Amino acid sequence: MSYNRFKKLMNLETKNYLRFAIVEVILVVAGILIALQVNNWNEKRKEKVEEKKILLSLHNEISNNLINLQVVIDEKNKIIDANKFIIENTGRNGEWMSKKPLDSLMNYISISGWIFIPQNGVLDEIINSGKLLRIENNLIKNEIASLPQLLRLVVEEDRQYRLDLHQYFLPFISKKYSLIEITSYRDLLENYSFKMGETNFQKSQSELLGNREFENILTIQSIWIKFSNEMSINQRLKYIKIQKLIEIEYPDVNFKNLRENLERGFFG
């Protein structure tokens, strides 16, 4: 075999080897890219499952908070109505002008420290664990991000209102009115009667009802409660908005049976 022919064969072998090597490298790279893509897809799927689970849990937590919030709003409105009724039926001579027992109304305005205590387990987990950043829907993300600040305002407003009740209002009426008989109108515990009997002191309504400061206290208390309820209503609207956004995000979910499905682990 001549040298030239040998050289051509060697060049051909080299070219074939290079082609084989390039193809092998391409296949290896393609395999790695495919594996990475599959891994990324699996991670993305896991994140979507986790996102769905956390948002549905938040939806359920909000449902519980909406129930508690409405109870607080309703009870505060009863206090406002009682205050208004007392003011309208208080005579200038300090005589009670209504057939409705004053003790029943004093029950509401005295035991009136209703405050909203939200369940924030899921919300805190979303905010503190960094899961908020994983939520793809920006509308839901922004609404959740703004939720803690509004909740703090509602809780602080209730705290100030209750502080005023205990530091100013109750000390005042305890000097002017016998509170023992208001216990006849509400049991504080479900299976326990809280009635404490009648007062041993002389009953005098005029000292309280003929006092301008008492009228001012009822007025101020109603103003504070109305302001607190206004914030609570805004909180309720915020809750409902977040729930509706979650429901739009997952139209396949039966939200009526959400609690049961979450307990069964049906949503991941």
Disulfide bonds with the S-S distance in Angstrom:
none
